[in-house]
Amino acid sequence: QEADLKIKFQAKDHGDGYPFDGPGSTLAHAFYPTAGDIHFDDDDDFTDEYKDDDQLYTLRLVAAHEIGHALGLSHSFEQGSLMYPMYQQFNSTYELSSDDQEGIQTLYGKPEIKSTPPEQPKTTLSSSSFITSTYSS
């Protein structure tokens, strides 16, 4: 079975009609569903840390933005949105903006929130004549 999303690191002209420009400017690009390909510019420097550095780009942030495109989201013009067209540095506790959340919910629907009643203990009598309660997990 073929993967829904294919992620590649490539440089310059890599055969998809959208060549990379080298360091800076275009960091990555993705294709809308159903293609789902995500390409990162191999000439750019990515890190797994959240740093305020003009030459390093946090891979998780760029990947999350491009995955948004692969899921069908277009750019947002709300600064602070993950789908904003220009790279922005966020901290490690970043949460999706309301614009990002509304965009994905427009495409895929709101999550169904199921309430589950609190678990009730099971009470049993043992042979030594005291009551035990256990919770099943």
N, C-alpha and C positions, 0 to 999 in steps of 0.2 A: 504494500500500500504506500502511496506517495504522501509526503508530508504536506500539511496545509500551509505552513509557513516555512520558507527556505531562507536561511540567513547566510550571507557570504561577505567576506572582506575582499574587496577588489580595488584596483587602481585604474586611473585614466579610462581609456576606452575598453570596456569589458563586455561589449556585445549586446547590450540591451537598448541601445539608442540614446542613452543618457550618460555620457562619459563624465567621470569625476575630474575636478580641476586641480588636484594636488592639495597641499596643506591649506587649511582655512576655507572659508566660504561654504561650499556644500559638503556637509559631513556624512550624509547618508541619504538614501531615498528608498521609497517603498511603493509597491503597486497595490491598488485597491483590490478588493475581492473580485474575482476568485483567484487571481494570480497569486497574491500573498507573498511575493518575493521581497526580501529586505536586503539591501546592499549597503555596506559601510565603506567609506573611502579609506583604504589601507594606508594612504599617505598621511592621514591625520593621526594624532596621538590621543588615544583614549585611556582613561584610568578607571579603576573601580572605586575610587574615593571621591568624596564631594569636596572639591578644592576650588577656591576662587583664583583661577589661573587662566590667562588668556590663551595659553598654548595647549592646555590639557582639557579634554572634554569627558565628562562623566558618561561612561558607556551605558549605564542603566537609564539615564535620562534620555539620551539619544535613541536608545532601543525602544523605550516606552513610547516616545513620540512616533517613531516609525511603525511600531506595532499598531498604534492608533490608526495610522493610514491603512495598514494592511487589513484592519477591521472595518474600514469604510469611513473613518473620520477625515474631514478636510481641515484646513488651517482655521484657527480661531484668531480673532483680532483683539481678544481680551488679554492684555499683558498679565502674566502670572499663570496663564493657562498652559498646560502641558502641550497643547496643540498650537501654541503661538509659533509663527513661522521662523523666528530668530531664536538661536540657542540662548537659554537662560540658566544660570546656575541656581539650583535649589539645594536645601539641606536634606539630610538623610531622613527627615520625618515628613517629607512633602506629601500632601494629600491632594487628590484631584480637585480642580476648581469646580464650581457649580456648572460652568459652561461645558467642561469636559464630561461631567457626569450626565448632564442633560443631552449632550450630543450622542453618547453611546446608548443612553436609554431610548432616544428617539429611534435609533436603528434596531435595537435588540429588545426593547421593553424594560420596564422597571423590574427590579428583582422581587420575587414573591417572598414575602416575609411570613413564615409560618411560626405561630406561637405554639410552644409545646408546654403542656402542664408540668408543674414541678414533679419530680420523681417521688413516688411514695415508697417508704421503706417496706420491705417484706418482713413480717413478723412470724417467727416460728418458735415452737416450744421444743426444748431439747430434753434429753433424758435426765439431765441433772436438775430439772425443774426450775430453770430460769429462762427468761425471754431474751432472745437475741434479735437484733435488727441488722439487716445488711442492705446495702445499695448495690444494685447491679450496674456495671458500667458498660 
